[in-house]
Amino acid sequence: KQWYQRRVAITAGSERALKLTTDAIDLNTANYTVWHYRREILKALKCDLEDEFRFTAQVIESQPKSYQVWHHRRCLIQMTKDPSRELGLTESTLSDDAKNYHAWDHRQWVLEQYGLWDGEFDYIEMLLQRDLRNNSAWNHRYFVVNSTDKWNHETVKKELEYAAKYIRKAPNNESSWNYANGIIKKNKFSYDEFPEFIDFCIKLDEDKILSPFLYSTLADIYQASGKSKRAHELYEKLKECDSIREKYWIYKQNLL
């Protein structure tokens, strides 16, 4: 590191120094100091940053979980005030790894900073059509709604209908159930404010849908409405069908 710093100091602000940072990044993408020097050199040389965007895209393609390159990319956007490439870049990265935290964080930062919300719900729908168990896409949907709308009764009702569409397709998909229950509880609503969702859950139960997520939701609904006996019966079912969490369901029973 000391050798590198001395070398850069000697050649600071030169094409040679820039090339040296490229070589160092090839050896270790996670070297934050190198990325910092590289930005200083780019500024000193007044480089065309279009080439730098291409360079970082190549690094991201080979090292998509390197925090340092994503941070450098963010700095480039701040320097140019041009986020136009980023949604395409993150979409490409997430198509290879739908759970890449750095890509999601970068995408959400760009959306929030530059207001590029148009088409984002369509993007989420595409991801869920591709994989309805994509928990990252469900989390992102919450982020987008939370950033562009208010969590009033109308919004929660609409989002419950959206979640129900995917619950019908896969009643044992925890992600859609978590989304539905989460938007009610996190925003301090009660289940009885959404009778359509309660009816939807009851209908699934009547249709003999076997799902621990359905049972736990119904147990919460019945417990909240004072129907402790019915909630107790559901916890008995949960102890059988979700035995790995048997102690948790016993704990929930004891709260009745």
N, C-alpha and C positions, 0 to 999 in steps of 0.2 A: 504493500500500500504506500509506504513512504517513497519507494522508488518511483511509483506511478505519479505521486503528487509532485515530486521534484521534476519529473519529466514534463508533466503538463505545465508546471510553472515556467519552465524554460521555453516551451513552444506555445504558450497561451495565446489564444486568438488567432491560431493558424490552422490551415487545412490539415497539417501534420498532426496537430493536437486532436482535431476532430476524428481523424483516422485512428488515432491511438485509443480514443474512447470506444470506437466501434469494435476494435480488437478486444478491448477489455470486456465489453458487453457480451461478445461472443463467448468469452471464457466464463463469465459469471453474470447472468442477467439480473441477479438480485443485488448487485453492488450499487447501493443507493448513491454513494459518493460519486461514482463514475457518471451516473445520470445527471447529477447536479452540475458537475463540471461540463458535461456535454451541453446543457442548456446555456451555461454562461458563455461557452464558445460559440454556440449558434447565434446568440445575441451580439457578441463582439464582431462576428463575421457578417452579420445581417443576412444570414442564409435564407434562401427560399425554403420555407417550411413545408412546402408540398412534398419535397423529397423526404423530409423527416416524418411526415405522416405515413408515407409509404414504408419507410424503415421500421417504424414502430408497429405497423400492421403486420409486417413480416415477423417481427419478434413475438408479437402476441400469438400469431398462428403457431409458432413453435413452442412458446412458453406462455400459454394462456392464463396460468395461475401465478404469474409473477406480479406481485403488487407494484414493484418499482416501475415497470413499463407502463402499467395503467396510470400511475401517478404522473409519469412523464407525459403521457398522452393528454391527461387533463390539463397540464401546464401549457401544452401546445394550443389547446382550444382557447384557453384564457389569453394566450399571447395573440392569437389570430382572430378571436371572437367568431370562430367559424365551427359550429357543431354539426355541419351538414353530413359528415361521413359517419357519424357515430352510431346512429340507429342501425345502419347497414352492417357496420363492423360488429356490434354486439349481437345482432341477429345471427350473423354467420358463426360467431363464437359459441352462442347458446345452442345452435343447431348441432354442434359437436358435443357439447356438455351442457345440458339444460340446467344444471345446478351450479354452474360456475359463479361463485359469489362475486368475484371481481368484475365480471361482465355485467351482472345485475346491478351492482353498486354504481358502475360507470353509467349504465343506461339511465338509472333513476336520477343520478346527478344531472345528466344532460337534460332530461325531461323537465326537471324542476327548475334548473337555471335558465333554460331557453324556451320553456313553454311549448315544447314540441309534442303536444298531447294528441293531435289529430291522428287518427288511425291506430292509437294504442290499444283500444278495446278490440279492434279487429285482429291485431297481433296476438293478444291474449287468447282470443277465440281460436285462432289458428293453432296455437300451442296446445290448447286443451283438446281440440279435435284430434290432434296428433297423439296426445297422451293425457287423458283426463286425470291421471294420478300425478301430474306434474305439480308438486307442492309449491315449487318456486313460482309457477305461473299464477296459482291461487294467491300467494302472498303478494305478487305484483299487482294483481287485480285490486286487492285491498288498498295498496299504496296509491294506485291511480284514482280510485274512487275517493279516497281520503284527501287527495291533492286537488281534485277537480270539482268536488261536490260536497254537500253537507250530509252528514249521517242523520237525516230526519226520517220520519216514519215512512214516507214515500220511497226514499232511497233504499232503506232496509228491506221493505216489501219487494221492491224490484229485484234486489240482489238475492233475496231468498228464492224468488221464482227462478232466477238464473241458476242458483245452486241446485234447486230441485230438479231441473232439467238433467243435470249430470248425475244426481243421485239415482234417478230412475234408470239411467244407463248402467250404473255400477253401484248398487246399494252398499257394497262392502268397501267402497273407496273412502278411506278416512279423510282425505284432503277436502272433498266437497262438504262432508259433514262438519269438519272443523271450521270451514269458512262460514257455513250457515249459522252454527252455534256461536262462533266468534263475533259476528257482526251484531248479534242480538246482545250478548253479554258485555262485550267491550264498550258498546255505546249505550249501556245502561237502559236497555229496553227489557220488557218482560215478554214471555212467550204468548201470554193471553192477548197481547196487542196484535198478534198475527194469527188469527184463527185459521186462515187458509193454510198456513204452514203446519199447524197442529192437525188439521184434517188430512193433510198430505201424509203426515207421519202415521196417523191412525190407519189410513187406508193401506199403507205399506204393511203394517202389522196384520191387518185383516186378510191381506193377500198372502200371508204366511212367509213374508220375506225374512230370512234369517240373517240378521246383521247386528253385531254388538253395538255398532254406532247408532243404529235405529233404536235399539233397546235403551241405551244410555241417554239418548235425547228424550225419548218418551218418559223415562224415569225422572229426568229433570223437569219435564213439563208437568207430570202428575205431582211431583213433590211441591213444585211452586204453586199448584192449584189446591194443595191440601189433600190430595188423594194418596195418602201414605200407603194404604194397603196395596194399591195397584203398583206404586213405585217399588214396594218391597218385593212383589212378585217378579218384576222385571230384573231386580238385582239378583234374584235367585237364578233367573235365566242367564244373566251375565256371568255368574260364578261358574256356570256349566260351559257356556260357549266361549268364554274368554278367561279360562282358568289360570292363565299366566298372571292375570291381575286380580286373582280371587281375593287377596287381602284388601285390595283397594275397594272392591265392591262390598266387602263386609264392612269396611270403614264407612262407606256411603250409606249402607243400610242402618248403621248405628246412629247416623245423624237424623234419621226420620223421627 
